[in-house]
Structure formats: structure tokens, C-alpha cells
Amino acid sequence: MSERAETPRAEPVARVGVFRQVGELIGALRGSPVSKKLVGLIGAIVVVVGLTAYGQIELNSWNKPFYDAISRRDLNEFIVQVGVFAVIAGALLVLNVAQRWLGETLQLRLREAVVNDLVGLWLQPRRAFWLQASGPMGAHPDQRMHEDTLKLCDLSVNLGVGLLQATMLFGSFASVLWVLSKDFSIFFNGQDHVLPGFMLWAAIAYAVAGSLVTYWVGNGLISRNAERYAREGELRFSLTRINEHLDGISLAGGEADEKRRVAVHFGDVLRATSRVVLGLTNLTWATAGFGWITVIAPTLVAAPLYFSGKVSFGGLMMAAAAFTQAQSSLRWFVDNFSIIADWRATLLRVTDLRRMLASDLEAQAGGSRIAYEEGEAGTLAMEALDVRSWNGHDRLDVPALVVQRGQCALILGTPGTEKTLLFRALAGLWPWGSGTVRRPDGETIHYMPRGTPYIPRGTLAEVLSYAMEPTTYPREAMVAALESVGLQRLEALLDRTGRWESDLSMDEQLRLGFARVVLQAPPWLVMDEAFSAFDDDTLELIIGALGKLTRTGIIHIGSAGGAHDRLFTQVVHLVKAPHDVPEEPRP
């Protein structure tokens, strides 16, 4: 299969409206522990922006006496007005600093709320696994929860504060423009025609025209940004995967092949980004064009008032400044459209992820299901269990397998059977098939997947006690668990924090997984091909350690490594179901 065929398809864009997406996000934030802080910060920002708008009104009014003093060459009045400016500017400076601090703090708390909400949904039992199997939406949720939430919160606060400021400024300066031009008239066809509020209507018409043109030119940026973020995620995942498997790539001499794969993903990024660049370039024709016209537009609009003698030179400057403020508030959409498109694409990715996480992921796939029931304590049973795989159906060669706590059962897989899918079926991660799994009521089942165990970042004591608190187990028990699997040398490292997946060899990581089992002594242990990687001496050590867990029920799926006579009391086989009609699994 070519690399192009392996690239996930682009995600659908804008399946629901922006107001619904924002409403869903706000609904999630209401239940956040920091919701009261968010409300308080938003309220404080509203107050500060309102005071800033009032200060700008005063600053605009200051233009008239200041420029009139200049036109009259009145030095005393000029000095007085410079002092007034210092007071107004000083107050606005304090408000600007306060607004910046409040805005940055709001971004921080908003991100805290959004990330905690997403991570809380993502790390519900088995939900991350189901998301991964859900298709393109399950690709790179880490990017959506990290980079996309960071950008979403940053853009949301900046755009929200900017819109609030523009709204308040327009409301303030609209009244100024109306008062200045309420008696405006134009001489036409031999008589005066009164146009009350001429400057206000001119500002509105100018801003509406600019907004419509900008939307028409830049609307495609939303989908283009969404595609770019998806392709960036593919490139990041490709680079991360190479870094995680450097040994295998180097040993196989696969550098050239990986370089080709990275080049394909990077080419997708460049093509998606070039479409964004083209969209931004086209958008600049509209935004920059209106920006240059704005340099002279306020004076042109206010000039009839000055030449008709209705305002002084200072009044002209005040009218032009008021028009600029009102018009800039109204053309907020024009100035910020590219940012709005970026925000819209990011909002789409974050809210789509949240909607998927909040849905019933398991129910989205069809087909017959294995029934999971709570059975008697001390008993784990499988009845008529049939697991659907990619190449058919696999089943046990006995009608029922019943394991009592303290017993050990071995399930040997015949060639062609999917042993890992049976392991996942017992864990509830792969429910497609038929039959019943009865789990012991109220008893913990420890699942050990194929390969090296998951090793979290932290101290070695935290690794051993995962997912329990290290204080749950005394240090002597941890030392004994390490000794039972031949890892005595790690005793001195129990309190050390390290990258154990690179500090320990693969054999040591595998034995560390069994040391965790010995320490925690769970009521039940289900393993997937856990013995094949060990040599004979290490296998004897592991079998001996497991044999001491006399109150743990053990089910091992895979090969026995010649140890089933010592450890396992029951041996059954996983076989292909006869006359099987393959049925495609849905995830």
C-alpha cells in the first residue's frame, strides 16, 4: 500500500453551527471547578473595558479644545490641555495594564477548565481506546488537547475582549457622531436636503461594505485552516513515531524509507499551508485596501461640516477622530477575519473531540456483542465465547471455561487465531462476537498485555505500585517483589525518578511488570503471551514468583514456554470456528 493511501482522510468541516459549538463549550465550563473564577475575570474585564471606553471618549473630547488652542496660538490654554492629556493618558495606561493582566489570567484559567474537561472525558475507563478505534477523529487527540486548546483559549480571549471593546466604543462614539452631524444637510437640486446623523450612517455603511467583501473573499480560510491542522498532526505523529523506534529503524536500515514517509507527510503540510497562504493573500487585498482608504476617509466624511462652517478646526479633528473610532469598531470583523477563521477551525477541532468523547463510542459500532456480566466472587467464567476477528471467528474448544480464584488456566492459540483479540475481549476492549464473560463481583482483574508493560514517568516505587499510591505498600514488600524476579540491583533506585523505558533493558522492563504483579498480588491476572520473550532461567524465576500467588486466579493466553505442567491446572485451546463466514469488525 502506498504512503498516500495510508494518509487518513480529511475530517468533515463545520458539521454544526458555531453558536451550538460555543454553547456546548460554555455548558462544559459551567461544571468546571474554576467556573466562578472565569465569571469573576470576565466581569472585571467588562468593567475595565467600559472605563477604557469612557476614557477614550474624554480623550476624543479633548481634541477640540487642544486644537482650537493651537489655532488661536493660546499658549496658556495649550499648556492646560497638555496637562489634561497627561491625566487622561495616565488613567488609560493603568487600565491597559489591568486589561492585559486580566486577559492573560483569563486565558490561563480558561485553558485549565477546557483541558481538565477533555482529559477527564478522555481518561474514563476504556474511552481512550474506543476513541483511537473511532476513525479520523481518534487521530492525535493529544494535539487537540494540548496545542488546539492553547490556541483556542488564546484566540477566544483576544477576540472576545476585542469584540467587547469594539462594541462599547461604537456605542460611545455613535452618539458623538450623531450630535456632530444631526443638523447636516446637503444642497442638491436647488434646495437643502437634511441628512441627520450623516457621519454615523457613513461609518456604518463603510464598515458593512468592508465586512461583506472580507467575508466573501476569506470564507474558505476556515476549512483550509482545519485541513492544515490535521496535516500538521500527521507530520508530528510521524516524527514522534520515528523517535520512539530509532533502534528498530536503525537495525533494519530503514532510514531512507522513513525519510520518504516524512517527505510525504511534510508535502501534505506544505500543500495545505500553501492553500492557507493563498487565502490570506487574497484576504489582504480586502483588509489592506480598506485600511488605506481609512487613512483619509474620516477627514473626507467630516470635511463638509468644516467647510460649511458648522464646526471649527478643532471640531473637525474631533469629528474625524470620532469617525475613526466608530468605524474601526465596526470594521473589527474586517481586521480580524483571518484570526476568526483560525479560531473557528480550532473551535471545530476541540468541540468535535469533546462531542465524540461525550458520546457512547462503543455503541457507534454495530454487530453482535459479547455479554459481560457480574458473576460470583472468586469465579471467572467464559461461556460459549466466540470472538469476531478480521479473518473470521475464534472460539474456545470447550463450551465453558470456569476458573476459580487461586487456579491457573492456559489458553493455547492454534495457528491463524487472534490471541490478542481474545485478551482484549476478556478486558472488555473488544466486545464483538458472542457468548458471555462473567467477571467476579467486586474483585480487581489485572491485565498484562503483550510486550513491555506501560511504565509511567515517576519514581521506581511509583512504577511498581501503578495504579495505586506508593504509600500503599511498605518498602520491604517492594524490595521483595524486585528480588522475586531477579531485579535486586534496582533496590537502591526505588526513590529515583527516571525514564525507565530507556534506562532499563527490555528484559528488565518485562520482569518489572511481573514485579508489579507480585507486589500488588491482584485477585486476578490475565496475560497475553507474557512468557515467550524470556530465556529458560528467567522463565523459571517468573513461574516461581507467580506460583507463590496462591490467592490469585491466572489466565494466560499464548504459549506456555514448557511451564504449564508446573503452573497451569487447566489447558484449553483457541480454535477457528467451523464453517466460518468472515464478518468485518467495525472499529
DAKA-V199709 format. One line per field, one symbol per residue. psi: psi as a letter, one per 30 degrees, with the letter a starting at -180 (. if undefined). A space follows every 50 residues. Layout:
psi: ???
This chain:
psi: kleeffkklkkkkhflleeeeeeeeeeefegkfgeeeeeeeeeeeeeeee eeeeeeeeeeffeeeefeeeffhjeeeeeeeeeeeeeeeeeeeeeeeeee eeeeeeeeeeeeeeeeeeeeeeglkfeeeeeeggaefgkhfeeefdeeee eeeeeeeeeeeeeeeeeeeeeefeeeeeeegfgklkkkhglkjkikgeee eeeeeeeeeeeeeeeeegeffeeeeeeeeeeeeeeeeeeeeeefheeeee efhgeeeeeeeeeeeeeeeeeeeeeeeeeeeeeeeeeeeeeeefefeeee efeeeeffgflleeeeeeeeeeeeeeeeeegeeefgeeeeeeeeeeeeee eeeeeeefljeeffkallkkkklkakkgkkkkkhkkkkafgbkkllgkek jkklkflkkkjkklkflieeeeeeeefgfigkblakjjlkkgkkkkkjlk aklkjlkaleeeeefkhlkeffkleeeeeeeeefggheffefgegkklif fffkleeeeeeeeeeeeeefilekkkkjiffffkleeeeeeeeeeeffif gkkkkkjblfgggfeeekfkklkklkkkhkjkkkkf.
